[in-house]
Amino acid sequence: MSKQTPAFGGLSIDFSGDTAPAAPFAPAPLPEMAIDFGAAPVATAPGGPSFVSAHEGRTESKLIIVGSGPAGLTAAIYAARANLEPIVLAGSTPGGQLMLTSDVENYPGFPDGIQGPDLMGLFRAQAERFGTQVVDVDIDRVDLSQRPFRLWARGIEYKAQALIVATGASAMWLGLDSETRLRGRGVSACATCDGFFFRDKEIAVVGGGDTAFEEASYLTRFASKVHMLHRRDEFRASRIMVERARMNPKIEIHTNTGVEEVLGDEKVTGLRLKDTETGKEREMTADGLFIAIGHRPNTEAFRDWLEVDVKGYLVVRDKTNSDIEGVFIAGDVHDHRYRQAVTAAGDGCMAAIDAERWLESQGITEANTLTAW
Ligand SMILES: Cc1cc2nc3c(=O)[nH]c(=O)nc-3n(C[C@H](O)[C@H](O)[C@H](O)COP(=O)(O)OP(=O)(O)OC[C@H]3O[C@@H](n4cnc5c(N)ncnc54)[C@H](O)[C@@H]3O)c2cc1C
């Protein structure tokens, strides 16, 4: 029997190769943590093995899930196995944020790590195996005034009795071509995820808010030196965070400093910087660049219907509920605290179970879960 799993965006994963997880009774030694940012290419192409275009397939379901990151696809696995025959409207980044990275070493179950797109390919194959229909479209408008809820994508109307919003958040980037080219090869937007790869390396963090300072401080656990780069001479971060960073011998703060270019072919080797006051340019050696200028939650289509907090993230009540009965929320679209694949997946699981029980409570599906709503 072939161990080849279906492809996601053109990728296929062969578990018969060297990367198979070690047997449970023979734990693998911690591998040498050499960084190979030149490894597998980062895939962004949409469409999986049973890709359904917006013009075919079902447009009505008991449950529609918007978003196909770890939260949306985990919700789909649970909902599909509960016979809800969910439709996933996957958005323009099918697979979500992990499609933008290479090595993922903190997702449980993969002791040797896994490439982000490969991991999301597995999520999707598992959701589809149980009957999920995935359509790679962005929702542009919704009407949540009554049930069935109505959603529109590319002019096509979808209807559902229950809805899970798992549209995630997008990390903000500087917008440089070189930054895009070297993403996952030394350029990152997640210190918790990628800091470990930079043991004894010299790196830089861009940003001037609390998050940038938190990330810089966290990164000093690994890096030999952390350069903080900020375009202005004043910081948005709280004074205490700035003071702490100034006291840290591993952190060097560079104000009035913008990044013009990330240098390197296969991986980051340095930065071309510009003094924002004098315009003078210089080069800095660096093995990595962390962009910490914020995240934008993907809430546009829902803003008229669902409450957002001061940072623009959706507000949840009692775990996964929104203010509208039958509309559930999961993952980074509400969570700006943890922002991890495993927490988003956990959230997706909870949202699917909540949706399932709610559909039962409404008599829309047969009541067969063990716990009453
Ligand atoms: C560079 C980088 C590296 C990372 N590395 C790691 C790591 O190593 N380990 C880890 O645990 N976490 C990592 N993370 C964080 C992790 O990727 C996120 O926490 C996780 O993906 C959040 O999952 P989510 O499902 O909530 O949202 P997302 O992954 O953001 O997915 C959102 C989904 O919603 C869809 N969508 C958005 N708007 C619409 C719309 N209008 N209509 C339809 N669909 C829509 C998108 O297409 C996408 O499919 C990393 C993040 C980044 C940016």
Ligand as a Chemical Component Dictionary entry (heavy atoms), coordinates in Angstrom:
data_LIG
# 
_chem_comp.id                   LIG 
_chem_comp.type                 NON-POLYMER 
_chem_comp.pdbx_formal_charge   0 
_chem_comp.three_letter_code    LIG 
# 
loop_
_chem_comp_atom.comp_id 
_chem_comp_atom.atom_id 
_chem_comp_atom.alt_atom_id 
_chem_comp_atom.type_symbol 
_chem_comp_atom.charge 
_chem_comp_atom.model_Cartn_x 
_chem_comp_atom.model_Cartn_y 
_chem_comp_atom.model_Cartn_z 
_chem_comp_atom.pdbx_ordinal 
LIG C1  C1  C 0 5.823   33.238 9.320  1  
LIG C2  C2  C 0 4.991   32.493 10.327 2  
LIG C3  C3  C 0 5.499   31.345 10.905 3  
LIG C4  C4  C 0 4.735   30.650 11.835 4  
LIG N1  N1  N 0 5.251   29.528 12.376 5  
LIG C5  C5  C 0 4.532   28.823 13.285 6  
LIG C6  C6  C 0 5.050   27.641 13.874 7  
LIG O1  O1  O 0 6.189   27.226 13.589 8  
LIG N2  N2  N 0 4.278   27.003 14.795 9  
LIG C7  C7  C 0 3.029   27.446 15.170 10 
LIG O2  O2  O 0 2.365   26.806 15.985 11 
LIG N3  N3  N 0 2.525   28.571 14.624 12 
LIG C8  C8  C 0 3.229   29.274 13.705 13 
LIG N4  N4  N 0 2.735   30.421 13.175 14 
LIG C9  C9  C 0 1.430   30.898 13.644 15 
LIG C10 C10 C 0 0.306   30.071 13.006 16 
LIG O3  O3  O 0 0.522   30.032 11.613 17 
LIG C11 C11 C 0 -1.060  30.674 13.328 18 
LIG O4  O4  O 0 -1.216  30.792 14.721 19 
LIG C12 C12 C 0 -2.170  29.781 12.781 20 
LIG O5  O5  O 0 -2.006  29.584 11.398 21 
LIG C13 C13 C 0 -3.547  30.415 13.024 22 
LIG O6  O6  O 0 -4.501  29.568 12.466 23 
LIG P1  P1  P 0 -5.960  30.083 12.032 24 
LIG O7  O7  O 0 -6.627  28.906 11.427 25 
LIG O8  O8  O 0 -6.612  30.754 13.166 26 
LIG O9  O9  O 0 -5.727  31.215 10.941 27 
LIG P2  P2  P 0 -4.835  31.315 9.625  28 
LIG O10 O10 O 0 -3.772  30.301 9.580  29 
LIG O11 O11 O 0 -4.466  32.761 9.563  30 
LIG O12 O12 O 0 -5.870  30.983 8.462  31 
LIG C14 C14 C 0 -6.897  31.866 8.129  32 
LIG C15 C15 C 0 -7.659  31.332 6.949  33 
LIG O13 O13 O 0 -8.782  32.184 6.703  34 
LIG C16 C16 C 0 -8.877  32.423 5.312  35 
LIG N5  N5  N 0 -9.593  33.687 5.102  36 
LIG C17 C17 C 0 -9.258  34.932 5.494  37 
LIG N6  N6  N 0 -10.183 35.832 5.084  38 
LIG C18 C18 C 0 -11.138 35.110 4.434  39 
LIG C19 C19 C 0 -12.356 35.444 3.773  40 
LIG N7  N7  N 0 -12.790 36.702 3.668  41 
LIG N8  N8  N 0 -13.086 34.438 3.201  42 
LIG C20 C20 C 0 -12.667 33.147 3.275  43 
LIG N9  N9  N 0 -11.535 32.791 3.903  44 
LIG C21 C21 C 0 -10.769 33.755 4.462  45 
LIG C22 C22 C 0 -7.450  32.406 4.806  46 
LIG O14 O14 O 0 -7.414  32.136 3.407  47 
LIG C23 C23 C 0 -6.871  31.282 5.638  48 
LIG O15 O15 O 0 -7.130  30.058 5.018  49 
LIG C24 C24 C 0 3.447   31.126 12.224 50 
LIG C25 C25 C 0 2.939   32.281 11.618 51 
LIG C26 C26 C 0 3.685   32.956 10.677 52 
LIG C27 C27 C 0 3.113   34.195 10.030 53 
# 
loop_
_chem_comp_bond.comp_id 
_chem_comp_bond.atom_id_1 
_chem_comp_bond.atom_id_2 
_chem_comp_bond.value_order 
_chem_comp_bond.pdbx_ordinal 
LIG C1  C2  SING 1  
LIG C2  C3  SING 2  
LIG C2  C26 DOUB 3  
LIG C3  C4  DOUB 4  
LIG C4  N1  SING 5  
LIG C4  C24 SING 6  
LIG N1  C5  DOUB 7  
LIG C5  C6  SING 8  
LIG C5  C8  SING 9  
LIG C6  O1  DOUB 10 
LIG C6  N2  SING 11 
LIG N2  C7  SING 12 
LIG C7  O2  DOUB 13 
LIG C7  N3  SING 14 
LIG N3  C8  DOUB 15 
LIG C8  N4  SING 16 
LIG N4  C9  SING 17 
LIG N4  C24 SING 18 
LIG C9  C10 SING 19 
LIG C10 O3  SING 20 
LIG C10 C11 SING 21 
LIG C11 O4  SING 22 
LIG C11 C12 SING 23 
LIG C12 O5  SING 24 
LIG C12 C13 SING 25 
LIG C13 O6  SING 26 
LIG O6  P1  SING 27 
LIG P1  O7  DOUB 28 
LIG P1  O8  SING 29 
LIG P1  O9  SING 30 
LIG O9  P2  SING 31 
LIG P2  O10 DOUB 32 
LIG P2  O11 SING 33 
LIG P2  O12 SING 34 
LIG O12 C14 SING 35 
LIG C14 C15 SING 36 
LIG C15 O13 SING 37 
LIG C15 C23 SING 38 
LIG O13 C16 SING 39 
LIG C16 N5  SING 40 
LIG C16 C22 SING 41 
LIG N5  C17 SING 42 
LIG N5  C21 SING 43 
LIG C17 N6  DOUB 44 
LIG N6  C18 SING 45 
LIG C18 C19 SING 46 
LIG C18 C21 DOUB 47 
LIG C19 N7  SING 48 
LIG C19 N8  DOUB 49 
LIG N8  C20 SING 50 
LIG C20 N9  DOUB 51 
LIG N9  C21 SING 52 
LIG C22 O14 SING 53 
LIG C22 C23 SING 54 
LIG C23 O15 SING 55 
LIG C24 C25 DOUB 56 
LIG C25 C26 SING 57 
LIG C26 C27 SING 58 
# 
